[in-house]
Amino acid sequence: MRTPADLVAAFWARYRADAAVDTAVVRALAEQAIGDGPAADAAVRALFLEIVEPLADSFEPAAAHTFVDAFAEVVDVVRHHPAASALDRGLAELGHTNGSLAARGHAWLEPRPPAPIGDPSLVVVLSQVNFGAEVAITSTIVNGVLERLPRATVFHVAPTALHGLFAGHPRVRFAPIDYQRRGDLLTRLGAWPVAREAVRAATVGLAPDEWLLIDTDSRITQTNLLPLAPDDRTRYFPKRTTEAPPLERLAELAGLWTEQLCGLPGRPMPRLFLPEDAVAWAESVRAALESHAARWAVVNLGVGGNPAKGLGHDFELALVRGLLDRGVGVLLARGISEAEYAGPDRLAAELAAEGVEIAHLGDDVASLTAPGCRQLILWQTSTERMAALVAAADLHVGYDSQGQHFAAALGTPGLTVFVPTGGDRFVRRWSAFGPGPTRILRVEPGSVDIVSVAEAALEAADELLGP
């Protein structure tokens, strides 16, 4: 049996030779990516990290169409597995075979202005699943729909962790979908039948013109390859193939698409609707910190599981130390998993050894009001509280991750140290956009002078903070 690495190499060799998909290779890799254990884990990582994501991150039409051909084969393998009967039954009910799924996927990739939204009372909006994309794309679309339809309800189909970004709006309802980005193929594609039932339940009793589904190029549908609604009730944002020069950033392109969809007089921007309790908590944190430093920066050095996006410990230590030397307090995010805690904890330990006063922030902010002069605060919290903390800060600094998009949407000045992992267009597409002023410091991998990059980052931070 060929290894995942061998299959990935064979896939790209065929693609580069004649731009075709080696279906036997894709199917073999998909078969290995089903099940528990290290072998399946290695295969699913190879499929998504080394084939699916590079095809998507190029933002090239040819690559997007290649994804359709490849992933239609993946779906066909999965649907015939005994444990995927719900997926197979749902696709059979819709009359979809391997070939019809691919044909539909190709047709929907063609960029064209969306059909008008009409006047539905319910709009189902599918999550991007990815935190940063949820802000840049989904929040832009939700913002425009709420503006255009002042009496309609938005039905947000998303992982639970993302719902807090919209929970503060009274006309946004929520359906939790457990999409496991690190699960095997059965787990990942198993989110589609659950989403289908959620959409059915939400729209039961409604006439066809009373509801609409917006697919944001969602991972729940594998970028609209698996339909959740009749095509005439579906609007799809083709983020990987859309072009509208001079607009480049995904949030701008989503805004243009939403403007066309809704017939708005201008392009909507990313906007978060945070719950009141999260905002109040962040404001209490900021009030408690006022006596420790006049200005505070949220620093989030997470890389979303992709170490290639980061610059390593020495740069991060120089960055945080430089902010502290300027009298800027640092709210340093620990991350959301044990694997992510190690880096920030190490930074804090080394700075504590240099005499920096450290505190750990929990739900109770009392530790911030104790005697002393806090300089660095380690924290971890829910998504909505994280966003609210960014809103309450004077600056956000981080790599290409959700934090830069939070800052842009919430009006907080933001600095992104961007290490390109997918080419020039990838950087242009994923650069943050919104009401908040943003700066992008692009750092080419493999040619990094840590001292000069840290100095450039601190100079940019100075400019964003102002006098």
N, C-alpha and C positions, 0 to 999 in steps of 0.2 A: 504494500500500500504506500502510495506517495505521501510525503509529509505535507502539512499546510504550506510550508515555505516553498516546496517544489511546485505545488499547485499554483501558488501566487506567481512564481516566476514564469510558469507556463502560460498563465493568463496574460501577463503583460507582454511576453514574447509574441504571442499571437496578435494581440491588439496592436502592437507597434509594427508588426509585419504588414497587416492588411486591414487594420481598424475593425476587425471582426471579433466576436465573442466565441471562445472555445467552450461550447456548452457542456461537453463532457467534463472539462476541468471544473467549471462552476458547480455542476451537479455533484461531483465527487467531494468538493470542499463543503458544500451544503450538507451532504450526508454525514460528514465528519463533525459538523457543527451542531449536531443534535445529540443531547444527552448530558449527563453529569460527568464530572471528572476532568482532569488536566488535559486529556486529548481533545475533548469537545471545546474546552475553554480556549485552547490554542487555535483551534480551527475557526471559532467564531471571531476571535480577535483578528486573525489573519483576514477573514472575509471582510469585516467592517473597517479595520484600521488600515489595511493594505490594498483593498480594492474599492469598497464602497465610498469611504471618505475621500480618498484621492480623486475619484471620479466626480464627487460632489464639490469638493473644494476648488477644483479648477475653474468652475463657473463657465465652462465651455459647452456650447450646445452639443457637440459631437460626444463629449463625455457623458452628458446627461442622457442622451439616447442610448449610449452603451450601457449605462446603468439599467435602463428599462429592460433591455434584452437580457442582461445578466440576472437581474433580480426576478424577472418572470420565471426563469429556470429555478431559482432558489425557492420561490413560492410553490412551484409545481412539486419539488421534492418534499417540501414540508407538508403540503396538503394531503399527500398520500401516506403520511406516517400515521400509524394507528392512534397516536395521542393527539392528532390534529383534526379530529372529526368535525369540530365546530367550524374551523376555518374552511374545510372542504365543503361542508354542507352550505355554509353561507355563500361561497363562491358559486356553487352549483345552483342555488336558488336564483342567483343573479344571471345565470347562464354563461359564466365565464370559464373559459379554458385557458391554458397556458398562452396560446396564440392571441386570443381576444384580449387578455390582460395587457399583453405587450402592445398590440395595436392601439388600444385605448390610451395607454401610457404615452406612446409617441405622439398621438394627436393632441393630448393636453399639454405637452411641452411647448408647443408652438406659441410663442409670445404674441398676444393680441389683446386689445382692450377688453376688459370683462363686460359681459352683458349687464345691463343696469340691475340694481338690487331690487327694484320694485318697492313694495310697502309691506313687508312681512311683519308679523307680530313676534316672531321668534327667529333668531339667527344663531345657528350653531357654529361656534368657532373652535377649530381644532388647535391644540397646543403644538408648539414646535418641539416640546420636550426639553430641549436645550435651554438653559437659563438665559444666556445672552440673547439668543434668537427670540426667546419669548418676549423680551423687552423691545428689541429692534423691530421685529416684524409683527408678532401677535398683538402687542399693546398698541401699535400704530393702527392696525386694522380695527381693533375693538374701539379705540378712541373715535375713529371716523364713523363707525356704525352707530355708536351711541349718539353722536352729534346729528347724524342724518335721520335717525329713527327715534325721536324723543319718547315714544311710548312702547318701543319694542324691548323685549328681553334678550340678552345675550346669554347663551348656554355654552359655558366654557368647559370643553372636554380636555382634561389635563391631569398630569400627576399631582398628587396632593400638595407637594412641596411648592408648586407654582401658583396655586390658587390664591395665596395671600397677596399676590401682586395686583389682583383685581377685587379682592374681597370687600373693599371699602365702598364699592358702588352698589346702590340698592337694586339696580336692574341687571346685575350679573349673577346668574346662577351657575352651579358647578356640578360636574359629573367626574368623580375620581377615576382615573385610568392608571393602572399600575404598569407602566412601560419600563421594563428592566433593561437599561442600556448595557448592562454587563451580563445579561442572561443568555442562554442558548437560543437557537432559532425558534424552537417551540415556544419559549417564554416570550420572546420579542413579538413574534407574529400572533401570539395568543392575545395580545391587546386589541387586535382588530375585531374579533367577535364580541368582545365586551363593549367596545365602543359602538358597534352596530346596534347592540341591544339598548344601550343608553340613548342613542339617537332615535330609535324606534319608540322608546317609552316617552321621550320628550315631545315627539311630534304626533303621537296617536290622537286622532280626532281632529287634527288640523287639515284644512284643505291645502292642496298643493301650493297655492299662491300665498299661504299664510306662514310659510317657513322657508328657510334657505340654509344651506351648509357652506361654510367657507373653509376650504382646505388651505392652510398656510404653507403647503409643501411639508406636511407633517410626517414625522417618523411613525405616528400611529397608523397611517395608511401607506407607509413606505413611499412617501412623497407622491401620494395620489395614485399609486399602482393598484391599491385595494379600495374600491369605491365604498363609501358609506351612505350615499344618497343617489337618487336618480340624477343623471347628468344635467337635466334641465333645472334641477334644484341645487346644483353644485357650482360654486365659484372657486377657481383655483389660482393661487398666486404662484407663477412659475419662477421662483427665485433664482434658479440655476441658469435659466436661458433668457431672462428679461434684460433688455438693453434700452437705455434712455439717456444717452449723453446730453449734457455733461454730468448728469446724476450718476453717482458711482456706489454710494453706501446703501446697504440693504434697507436701512430705515427710510432713506429718501425714496428708493424704488417702491417700497411698500406703501409709502405715503402717496406717491403718484398713482399707483394701482388702485388704492382706496378712494382717492379723489375721483378717478374715472368710474369706479364701481358705484359710488354713492352720489355722484353728481354734485360734489361739494365745490364751493367757490375757491378753495385753496387746499394745499396738501396737509393732511393731519400729520402730527409728529408723535414720537413715542410718548406715552403717558401712563403712569402707574396710579392705581386707585387703592391706596394702602388703608388697611383698617385703622380706626381711630386709636385702638389700644396700642398698636405698634408705633404709631406716630407719637403718642403720649409717652411711651417708654423711652424712645430715642431722645425726646426733648428733655426728659428727666435726667438722662445720662449726660447730655450736653450741659445742662444747668449745673450738675454736680462737678463737672470738669472745669467750669469757668475759673475757679480759684487756682487751678493748677497750671493752666496755660491759656493764653488769649485765643490761640488758633489750634485747631485739631485736624489731622489728616487721617482718613481711613486708608490703611495700607493692606491690600489683599494680594498676596503673592501666590495664590492658587493658579494652577495651570490646567485644570479640568482633566487630569489624568494623562496629559501629554507633556512629559518633561522637556521636549524640544522647544516649548514656548517660553521656558525660563532661562535665566542667566546664571543661576547657582548662588551658593551661599555667600561668597565674597562680595558679589555685587549687591545682594540684598542687605548684607550687614553695612556696607558703605552707604547705601541709600537711606536706611533707617537711622543710622548714626548721623548722617548729614542733616536730616530733618530735625532730629533732636538738638543738634548743635545750633540750629537756627531758632530754637525756642518753640518749635512746633511740636505739640503733643501728638503721639502716634497711637491710633487705635488699630492694633495689629490683629488681623483675622487669623484664627487658628485653622480654619477649614471645616470640613464636614465629616472627616473620617480619620481613623487612627493613622493612616498613611500620610495624611496631610499635616497632622499635628507636629510631627517631628521637626520640620524646618522652622516654623515660628517659635516653637519652644526652645530650640537651640539658639536662635537669635536673641530671645529674651534672656536666656541664661548667660550668654556672653556679655550682653549689655549690662545685666545686673552686676556681673563681676567688675565692670568698669565704673560702677556707682550709680547707674540709672535706676530710678525707683520704678518698680513694676507692680501692677495690680492685675487681678483677674476679674473680669466682669461677668456676673451671672444675671439672673433675673432680678436680684436685689442690688440696687445701686449704692447701698449703704457703705460698701467698702471704699467708694470713691470720695466719701465725705470725711473719712477718718483723717487724723493729723498726718501731715507730710505733704510732699509735693510730687504727685504722680506725673510721670513723664511718658510711660508706655503702658498701654492697657491691652492685655490679651483678651480676646472675646470669641465666642461662637454662639450663634443663635439661629432662629428661624429665618426663612427667606424674607418675609415681610419686615421683620425687625432689622435685618441686615440692610434692606433698602432704605428703611426709615433712618437708620444710623448714617448711611451715606448722605441722605437728604439733610441731616442735621450738622454734617461736617463742613469744613471750609475747603476741603480738597480730597479727591480720591486718587490714589496712585496704585497701579497694578499692571500685570501683564494683560494680554488679550484674553479676557474672561468676562463673566457676567458683570463684574463690578464697574467696568468702563461704561457699559450700557445703562446700568442703574444711574450712574452719575449724570450722564448726558440727558436721560429722561427726566431726572429730578431737579435739574438746574444747578447741580454742584460742579464746579470746575474739576476736570479730570485729566490725568496724564496717563497714557498707555505706553508702556515699554513693549513694543511690538516686534517679536521675533517671527518673521514670516516662515510658515511651514507649508504653504501651498502656493507660492508665487505672488506676483505683483497684484493680480486681480483679487486674490484672496485677501490681501491687506486692504485694498480699496473697498471691497465689499463689506468687510467686517469692522472697519473703523467706526467708532461710535458717532452717533448723530442725535441731536436733540436740543432742547433749550439751553443745556449747560455748555459752557465753553470747553473745548477739548483740544488736547495736544497729543500728537502721535510721535513718539520717538522710535523710529525704525532702526533695528539693530540686526545686521546680517549675521546669520549663524556661521561659526567657524572663523570669524575675523574680529573677535571681541577683545577690546582693550577695556578691562573692567573699570579702571580708574577714570578714563575719559568718558565712558558711558555713564558712570555714576555722576560725574560732574555735570554732564549734559542734562541728565534727568533732574538734578537738583536746581540747575539754572531754569529749566522749564517750570519746575514747581514754584520757584520764586516769582516767575512772571505770572503764573496763574493765581497765586496768593495775593500778589500786589503789595504795595507798601504797607 
